[in-house]
């Protein structure tokens, strides 16, 4: 299994791709498409910010991959 540091870098890369796409000069009126993307990212952030400090890297990976796939209309990406 890959190190946690490498996994976090891959999650970060996907998150940056999502951020870049969301900020492109496009007219985004497709709220039905954005809501599940935002939901997946919110869940990942919520897990990472657990006050006890326990989070599931598998869960965060899954949610960010889901958001990325929804935004780019792709099958889920394999970041391993």
Jmol script that loads the backbone (N, CA, C; Angstrom):
load data "model"
ATOM      1  N   UNK A   1       0.844  -1.191   0.000  1.00  0.00           N
ATOM      2  CA  UNK A   1       0.000   0.000   0.000  1.00  0.00           C
ATOM      3  C   UNK A   1       0.880   1.242   0.000  1.00  0.00           C
ATOM      4  N   UNK A   2       0.434   2.258  -0.664  1.00  0.00           N
ATOM      5  CA  UNK A   2       1.220   3.470  -0.784  1.00  0.00           C
ATOM      6  C   UNK A   2       1.250   4.231   0.528  1.00  0.00           C
ATOM      7  N   UNK A   3       2.272   5.040   0.639  1.00  0.00           N
ATOM      8  CA  UNK A   3       2.385   5.833   1.861  1.00  0.00           C
ATOM      9  C   UNK A   3       1.267   6.868   1.927  1.00  0.00           C
ATOM     10  N   UNK A   4       0.940   7.261   3.138  1.00  0.00           N
ATOM     11  CA  UNK A   4      -0.124   8.247   3.349  1.00  0.00           C
ATOM     12  C   UNK A   4       0.223   9.572   2.661  1.00  0.00           C
ATOM     13  N   UNK A   5       1.493   9.942   2.687  1.00  0.00           N
ATOM     14  CA  UNK A   5       1.923  11.198   2.076  1.00  0.00           C
ATOM     15  C   UNK A   5       1.650  11.204   0.568  1.00  0.00           C
ATOM     16  N   UNK A   6       1.957  10.103  -0.093  1.00  0.00           N
ATOM     17  CA  UNK A   6       1.721  10.000  -1.537  1.00  0.00           C
ATOM     18  C   UNK A   6       0.231  10.017  -1.840  1.00  0.00           C
ATOM     19  N   UNK A   7      -0.540   9.312  -1.040  1.00  0.00           N
ATOM     20  CA  UNK A   7      -1.990   9.297  -1.240  1.00  0.00           C
ATOM     21  C   UNK A   7      -2.572  10.695  -1.078  1.00  0.00           C
ATOM     22  N   UNK A   8      -2.099  11.428  -0.074  1.00  0.00           N
ATOM     23  CA  UNK A   8      -2.586  12.792   0.135  1.00  0.00           C
ATOM     24  C   UNK A   8      -2.213  13.707  -1.030  1.00  0.00           C
ATOM     25  N   UNK A   9      -1.013  13.525  -1.589  1.00  0.00           N
ATOM     26  CA  UNK A   9      -0.623  14.340  -2.750  1.00  0.00           C
ATOM     27  C   UNK A   9      -1.525  14.070  -3.946  1.00  0.00           C
ATOM     28  N   UNK A  10      -1.908  12.824  -4.148  1.00  0.00           N
ATOM     29  CA  UNK A  10      -2.791  12.488  -5.265  1.00  0.00           C
ATOM     30  C   UNK A  10      -4.188  13.057  -5.051  1.00  0.00           C
ATOM     31  N   UNK A  11      -4.664  12.999  -3.817  1.00  0.00           N
ATOM     32  CA  UNK A  11      -5.955  13.615  -3.501  1.00  0.00           C
ATOM     33  C   UNK A  11      -5.880  15.114  -3.756  1.00  0.00           C
ATOM     34  N   UNK A  12      -4.791  15.736  -3.346  1.00  0.00           N
ATOM     35  CA  UNK A  12      -4.613  17.172  -3.539  1.00  0.00           C
ATOM     36  C   UNK A  12      -4.612  17.524  -5.031  1.00  0.00           C
ATOM     37  N   UNK A  13      -3.965  16.690  -5.854  1.00  0.00           N
ATOM     38  CA  UNK A  13      -3.935  16.947  -7.300  1.00  0.00           C
ATOM     39  C   UNK A  13      -5.342  16.922  -7.878  1.00  0.00           C
ATOM     40  N   UNK A  14      -6.138  15.935  -7.474  1.00  0.00           N
ATOM     41  CA  UNK A  14      -7.519  15.869  -7.958  1.00  0.00           C
ATOM     42  C   UNK A  14      -8.315  17.085  -7.497  1.00  0.00           C
ATOM     43  N   UNK A  15      -8.108  17.478  -6.252  1.00  0.00           N
ATOM     44  CA  UNK A  15      -8.822  18.644  -5.720  1.00  0.00           C
ATOM     45  C   UNK A  15      -8.446  19.906  -6.496  1.00  0.00           C
ATOM     46  N   UNK A  16      -7.167  20.061  -6.829  1.00  0.00           N
ATOM     47  CA  UNK A  16      -6.747  21.231  -7.609  1.00  0.00           C
ATOM     48  C   UNK A  16      -7.348  21.211  -9.012  1.00  0.00           C
ATOM     49  N   UNK A  17      -7.444  20.024  -9.621  1.00  0.00           N
ATOM     50  CA  UNK A  17      -8.075  19.926 -10.937  1.00  0.00           C
ATOM     51  C   UNK A  17      -9.541  20.339 -10.858  1.00  0.00           C
ATOM     52  N   UNK A  18     -10.211  19.924  -9.798  1.00  0.00           N
ATOM     53  CA  UNK A  18     -11.607  20.317  -9.592  1.00  0.00           C
ATOM     54  C   UNK A  18     -11.699  21.827  -9.439  1.00  0.00           C
ATOM     55  N   UNK A  19     -10.830  22.397  -8.607  1.00  0.00           N
ATOM     56  CA  UNK A  19     -10.834  23.838  -8.364  1.00  0.00           C
ATOM     57  C   UNK A  19     -10.592  24.613  -9.669  1.00  0.00           C
ATOM     58  N   UNK A  20      -9.614  24.180 -10.440  1.00  0.00           N
ATOM     59  CA  UNK A  20      -9.316  24.854 -11.709  1.00  0.00           C
ATOM     60  C   UNK A  20     -10.499  24.805 -12.660  1.00  0.00           C
ATOM     61  N   UNK A  21     -11.131  23.660 -12.758  1.00  0.00           N
ATOM     62  CA  UNK A  21     -12.282  23.513 -13.648  1.00  0.00           C
ATOM     63  C   UNK A  21     -13.450  24.390 -13.203  1.00  0.00           C
ATOM     64  N   UNK A  22     -13.666  24.457 -11.897  1.00  0.00           N
ATOM     65  CA  UNK A  22     -14.775  25.252 -11.372  1.00  0.00           C
ATOM     66  C   UNK A  22     -14.566  26.747 -11.597  1.00  0.00           C
ATOM     67  N   UNK A  23     -13.313  27.181 -11.739  1.00  0.00           N
ATOM     68  CA  UNK A  23     -13.024  28.605 -11.902  1.00  0.00           C
ATOM     69  C   UNK A  23     -12.808  29.024 -13.356  1.00  0.00           C
ATOM     70  N   UNK A  24     -12.963  28.105 -14.285  1.00  0.00           N
ATOM     71  CA  UNK A  24     -12.840  28.465 -15.694  1.00  0.00           C
ATOM     72  C   UNK A  24     -13.940  29.436 -16.071  1.00  0.00           C
ATOM     73  N   UNK A  25     -13.709  30.185 -17.094  1.00  0.00           N
ATOM     74  CA  UNK A  25     -14.686  31.164 -17.576  1.00  0.00           C
ATOM     75  C   UNK A  25     -15.829  30.448 -18.288  1.00  0.00           C
ATOM     76  N   UNK A  26     -16.622  29.763 -17.514  1.00  0.00           N
ATOM     77  CA  UNK A  26     -17.771  29.042 -18.067  1.00  0.00           C
ATOM     78  C   UNK A  26     -19.023  29.508 -17.358  1.00  0.00           C
ATOM     79  N   UNK A  27     -20.102  29.425 -18.070  1.00  0.00           N
ATOM     80  CA  UNK A  27     -21.391  29.748 -17.467  1.00  0.00           C
ATOM     81  C   UNK A  27     -21.899  28.489 -16.791  1.00  0.00           C
ATOM     82  N   UNK A  28     -21.899  28.494 -15.481  1.00  0.00           N
ATOM     83  CA  UNK A  28     -22.284  27.304 -14.714  1.00  0.00           C
ATOM     84  C   UNK A  28     -23.706  27.442 -14.186  1.00  0.00           C
ATOM     85  N   UNK A  29     -24.656  27.029 -14.988  1.00  0.00           N
ATOM     86  CA  UNK A  29     -26.041  27.064 -14.524  1.00  0.00           C
ATOM     87  C   UNK A  29     -26.552  25.663 -14.222  1.00  0.00           C
ATOM     88  N   UNK A  30     -25.686  24.696 -14.316  1.00  0.00           N
ATOM     89  CA  UNK A  30     -26.078  23.308 -14.114  1.00  0.00           C
ATOM     90  C   UNK A  30     -25.997  22.949 -12.626  1.00  0.00           C
ATOM     91  N   UNK A  31     -26.863  23.564 -11.820  1.00  0.00           N
ATOM     92  CA  UNK A  31     -26.824  23.326 -10.381  1.00  0.00           C
ATOM     93  C   UNK A  31     -27.053  21.855 -10.052  1.00  0.00           C
ATOM     94  N   UNK A  32     -27.862  21.175 -10.836  1.00  0.00           N
ATOM     95  CA  UNK A  32     -28.101  19.753 -10.576  1.00  0.00           C
ATOM     96  C   UNK A  32     -26.808  18.952 -10.666  1.00  0.00           C
ATOM     97  N   UNK A  33     -25.849  19.437 -11.456  1.00  0.00           N
ATOM     98  CA  UNK A  33     -24.561  18.772 -11.589  1.00  0.00           C
ATOM     99  C   UNK A  33     -23.615  19.178 -10.451  1.00  0.00           C
ATOM    100  N   UNK A  34     -23.714  20.419 -10.014  1.00  0.00           N
ATOM    101  CA  UNK A  34     -22.792  20.920  -8.992  1.00  0.00           C
ATOM    102  C   UNK A  34     -23.127  20.428  -7.588  1.00  0.00           C
ATOM    103  N   UNK A  35     -24.383  20.220  -7.303  1.00  0.00           N
ATOM    104  CA  UNK A  35     -24.786  19.828  -5.945  1.00  0.00           C
ATOM    105  C   UNK A  35     -24.107  18.529  -5.494  1.00  0.00           C
ATOM    106  N   UNK A  36     -24.103  17.449  -6.279  1.00  0.00           N
ATOM    107  CA  UNK A  36     -23.426  16.241  -5.797  1.00  0.00           C
ATOM    108  C   UNK A  36     -21.903  16.398  -5.714  1.00  0.00           C
ATOM    109  N   UNK A  37     -21.329  17.248  -6.558  1.00  0.00           N
ATOM    110  CA  UNK A  37     -19.889  17.507  -6.494  1.00  0.00           C
ATOM    111  C   UNK A  37     -19.561  18.191  -5.170  1.00  0.00           C
ATOM    112  N   UNK A  38     -20.317  19.223  -4.857  1.00  0.00           N
ATOM    113  CA  UNK A  38     -20.118  19.956  -3.603  1.00  0.00           C
ATOM    114  C   UNK A  38     -20.377  19.043  -2.409  1.00  0.00           C
ATOM    115  N   UNK A  39     -21.390  18.201  -2.505  1.00  0.00           N
ATOM    116  CA  UNK A  39     -21.698  17.274  -1.417  1.00  0.00           C
ATOM    117  C   UNK A  39     -20.532  16.334  -1.140  1.00  0.00           C
ATOM    118  N   UNK A  40     -19.953  15.754  -2.187  1.00  0.00           N
ATOM    119  CA  UNK A  40     -18.823  14.846  -2.009  1.00  0.00           C
ATOM    120  C   UNK A  40     -17.627  15.556  -1.391  1.00  0.00           C
ATOM    121  N   UNK A  41     -17.333  16.769  -1.864  1.00  0.00           N
ATOM    122  CA  UNK A  41     -16.197  17.511  -1.314  1.00  0.00           C
ATOM    123  C   UNK A  41     -16.459  17.919   0.130  1.00  0.00           C
ATOM    124  N   UNK A  42     -17.679  18.298   0.450  1.00  0.00           N
ATOM    125  CA  UNK A  42     -18.030  18.678   1.820  1.00  0.00           C
ATOM    126  C   UNK A  42     -17.862  17.504   2.773  1.00  0.00           C
ATOM    127  N   UNK A  43     -18.257  16.340   2.324  1.00  0.00           N
ATOM    128  CA  UNK A  43     -18.110  15.149   3.166  1.00  0.00           C
ATOM    129  C   UNK A  43     -16.640  14.826   3.409  1.00  0.00           C
ATOM    130  N   UNK A  44     -15.811  14.983   2.372  1.00  0.00           N
ATOM    131  CA  UNK A  44     -14.371  14.730   2.531  1.00  0.00           C
ATOM    132  C   UNK A  44     -13.763  15.714   3.530  1.00  0.00           C
ATOM    133  N   UNK A  45     -14.113  16.991   3.393  1.00  0.00           N
ATOM    134  CA  UNK A  45     -13.600  18.009   4.313  1.00  0.00           C
ATOM    135  C   UNK A  45     -14.107  17.758   5.730  1.00  0.00           C
ATOM    136  N   UNK A  46     -15.366  17.404   5.844  1.00  0.00           N
ATOM    137  CA  UNK A  46     -15.932  17.114   7.156  1.00  0.00           C
ATOM    138  C   UNK A  46     -15.193  15.984   7.856  1.00  0.00           C
ATOM    139  N   UNK A  47     -14.839  14.959   7.100  1.00  0.00           N
ATOM    140  CA  UNK A  47     -14.105  13.842   7.695  1.00  0.00           C
ATOM    141  C   UNK A  47     -12.699  14.259   8.111  1.00  0.00           C
ATOM    142  N   UNK A  48     -12.048  15.065   7.281  1.00  0.00           N
ATOM    143  CA  UNK A  48     -10.678  15.516   7.588  1.00  0.00           C
ATOM    144  C   UNK A  48     -10.621  16.427   8.811  1.00  0.00           C
ATOM    145  N   UNK A  49     -11.694  17.135   9.073  1.00  0.00           N
ATOM    146  CA  UNK A  49     -11.689  18.111  10.167  1.00  0.00           C
ATOM    147  C   UNK A  49     -12.338  17.570  11.434  1.00  0.00           C
ATOM    148  N   UNK A  50     -12.426  16.267  11.552  1.00  0.00           N
ATOM    149  CA  UNK A  50     -12.988  15.651  12.748  1.00  0.00           C
ATOM    150  C   UNK A  50     -12.230  16.158  13.979  1.00  0.00           C
ATOM    151  N   UNK A  51     -12.966  16.611  14.971  1.00  0.00           N
ATOM    152  CA  UNK A  51     -12.339  17.227  16.147  1.00  0.00           C
ATOM    153  C   UNK A  51     -11.479  16.249  16.947  1.00  0.00           C
ATOM    154  N   UNK A  52     -11.747  14.978  16.812  1.00  0.00           N
ATOM    155  CA  UNK A  52     -10.944  13.975  17.508  1.00  0.00           C
ATOM    156  C   UNK A  52      -9.640  13.712  16.752  1.00  0.00           C
ATOM    157  N   UNK A  53      -9.593  14.124  15.509  1.00  0.00           N
ATOM    158  CA  UNK A  53      -8.385  13.945  14.711  1.00  0.00           C
ATOM    159  C   UNK A  53      -8.315  12.616  13.989  1.00  0.00           C
ATOM    160  N   UNK A  54      -9.393  11.875  14.011  1.00  0.00           N
ATOM    161  CA  UNK A  54      -9.414  10.596  13.315  1.00  0.00           C
ATOM    162  C   UNK A  54     -10.173  10.766  12.011  1.00  0.00           C
ATOM    163  N   UNK A  55      -9.549  10.377  10.942  1.00  0.00           N
ATOM    164  CA  UNK A  55     -10.211  10.426   9.647  1.00  0.00           C
ATOM    165  C   UNK A  55      -9.820   9.201   8.850  1.00  0.00           C
ATOM    166  N   UNK A  56     -10.644   8.858   7.894  1.00  0.00           N
ATOM    167  CA  UNK A  56     -10.386   7.720   7.030  1.00  0.00           C
ATOM    168  C   UNK A  56      -9.869   8.227   5.690  1.00  0.00           C
ATOM    169  N   UNK A  57      -8.620   7.949   5.416  1.00  0.00           N
ATOM    170  CA  UNK A  57      -8.048   8.364   4.134  1.00  0.00           C
ATOM    171  C   UNK A  57      -8.779   7.681   2.983  1.00  0.00           C
ATOM    172  N   UNK A  58      -9.220   6.453   3.199  1.00  0.00           N
ATOM    173  CA  UNK A  58      -9.993   5.754   2.161  1.00  0.00           C
ATOM    174  C   UNK A  58     -11.280   6.508   1.853  1.00  0.00           C
ATOM    175  N   UNK A  59     -11.967   6.985   2.882  1.00  0.00           N
ATOM    176  CA  UNK A  59     -13.216   7.729   2.709  1.00  0.00           C
ATOM    177  C   UNK A  59     -12.961   9.043   1.967  1.00  0.00           C
ATOM    178  N   UNK A  60     -11.921   9.761   2.370  1.00  0.00           N
ATOM    179  CA  UNK A  60     -11.590  11.041   1.727  1.00  0.00           C
ATOM    180  C   UNK A  60     -11.248  10.811   0.265  1.00  0.00           C
ATOM    181  N   UNK A  61     -10.438   9.788  -0.018  1.00  0.00           N
ATOM    182  CA  UNK A  61     -10.101   9.462  -1.409  1.00  0.00           C
ATOM    183  C   UNK A  61     -11.353   9.188  -2.231  1.00  0.00           C
ATOM    184  N   UNK A  62     -12.235   8.386  -1.694  1.00  0.00           N
ATOM    185  CA  UNK A  62     -13.454   8.019  -2.412  1.00  0.00           C
ATOM    186  C   UNK A  62     -14.298   9.249  -2.734  1.00  0.00           C
ATOM    187  N   UNK A  63     -14.474  10.141  -1.775  1.00  0.00           N
ATOM    188  CA  UNK A  63     -15.309  11.321  -1.982  1.00  0.00           C
ATOM    189  C   UNK A  63     -14.689  12.281  -2.995  1.00  0.00           C
ATOM    190  N   UNK A  64     -13.380  12.477  -2.933  1.00  0.00           N
ATOM    191  CA  UNK A  64     -12.724  13.372  -3.895  1.00  0.00           C
ATOM    192  C   UNK A  64     -12.748  12.746  -5.284  1.00  0.00           C
ATOM    193  N   UNK A  65     -12.530  11.439  -5.378  1.00  0.00           N
ATOM    194  CA  UNK A  65     -12.612  10.770  -6.679  1.00  0.00           C
ATOM    195  C   UNK A  65     -14.019  10.867  -7.256  1.00  0.00           C
ATOM    196  N   UNK A  66     -15.032  10.710  -6.403  1.00  0.00           N
ATOM    197  CA  UNK A  66     -16.412  10.851  -6.873  1.00  0.00           C
ATOM    198  C   UNK A  66     -16.668  12.248  -7.425  1.00  0.00           C
ATOM    199  N   UNK A  67     -16.243  13.265  -6.693  1.00  0.00           N
ATOM    200  CA  UNK A  67     -16.445  14.651  -7.136  1.00  0.00           C
ATOM    201  C   UNK A  67     -15.729  14.898  -8.465  1.00  0.00           C
ATOM    202  N   UNK A  68     -14.513  14.403  -8.587  1.00  0.00           N
ATOM    203  CA  UNK A  68     -13.721  14.576  -9.806  1.00  0.00           C
ATOM    204  C   UNK A  68     -14.426  13.897 -10.984  1.00  0.00           C
ATOM    205  N   UNK A  69     -14.888  12.681 -10.777  1.00  0.00           N
ATOM    206  CA  UNK A  69     -15.567  11.944 -11.840  1.00  0.00           C
ATOM    207  C   UNK A  69     -16.859  12.640 -12.264  1.00  0.00           C
ATOM    208  N   UNK A  70     -17.612  13.152 -11.299  1.00  0.00           N
ATOM    209  CA  UNK A  70     -18.852  13.858 -11.620  1.00  0.00           C
ATOM    210  C   UNK A  70     -18.584  15.130 -12.425  1.00  0.00           C
ATOM    211  N   UNK A  71     -17.566  15.876 -12.039  1.00  0.00           N
ATOM    212  CA  UNK A  71     -17.271  17.137 -12.721  1.00  0.00           C
ATOM    213  C   UNK A  71     -16.779  16.913 -14.138  1.00  0.00           C
ATOM    214  N   UNK A  72     -15.931  15.919 -14.320  1.00  0.00           N
ATOM    215  CA  UNK A  72     -15.330  15.691 -15.632  1.00  0.00           C
ATOM    216  C   UNK A  72     -16.063  14.625 -16.441  1.00  0.00           C
ATOM    217  N   UNK A  73     -17.234  14.198 -15.954  1.00  0.00           N
ATOM    218  CA  UNK A  73     -18.048  13.197 -16.651  1.00  0.00           C
ATOM    219  C   UNK A  73     -17.235  11.963 -17.013  1.00  0.00           C
ATOM    220  N   UNK A  74     -16.485  11.463 -16.057  1.00  0.00           N
ATOM    221  CA  UNK A  74     -15.641  10.290 -16.267  1.00  0.00           C
ATOM    222  C   UNK A  74     -16.073   9.183 -15.327  1.00  0.00           C
ATOM    223  N   UNK A  75     -15.568   8.025 -15.648  1.00  0.00           N
ATOM    224  CA  UNK A  75     -15.661   6.936 -14.687  1.00  0.00           C
ATOM    225  C   UNK A  75     -14.770   7.336 -13.517  1.00  0.00           C
ATOM    226  N   UNK A  76     -14.994   6.742 -12.384  1.00  0.00           N
ATOM    227  CA  UNK A  76     -14.136   7.048 -11.244  1.00  0.00           C
ATOM    228  C   UNK A  76     -12.682   6.811 -11.623  1.00  0.00           C
ATOM    229  N   UNK A  77     -11.827   7.721 -11.201  1.00  0.00           N
ATOM    230  CA  UNK A  77     -10.415   7.610 -11.523  1.00  0.00           C
ATOM    231  C   UNK A  77      -9.728   6.730 -10.493  1.00  0.00           C
ATOM    232  N   UNK A  78      -8.763   5.966 -10.942  1.00  0.00           N
ATOM    233  CA  UNK A  78      -7.983   5.155 -10.028  1.00  0.00           C
ATOM    234  C   UNK A  78      -6.723   5.935  -9.704  1.00  0.00           C
ATOM    235  N   UNK A  79      -6.620   6.414  -8.476  1.00  0.00           N
ATOM    236  CA  UNK A  79      -5.472   7.244  -8.119  1.00  0.00           C
ATOM    237  C   UNK A  79      -4.375   6.438  -7.456  1.00  0.00           C
ATOM    238  N   UNK A  80      -4.501   5.134  -7.434  1.00  0.00           N
ATOM    239  CA  UNK A  80      -3.450   4.306  -6.843  1.00  0.00           C
ATOM    240  C   UNK A  80      -2.371   4.032  -7.840  1.00  0.00           C
TER     241      UNK A  80
END
end "model"
wireframe off; spacefill off
backbone 0.3
color backbone group
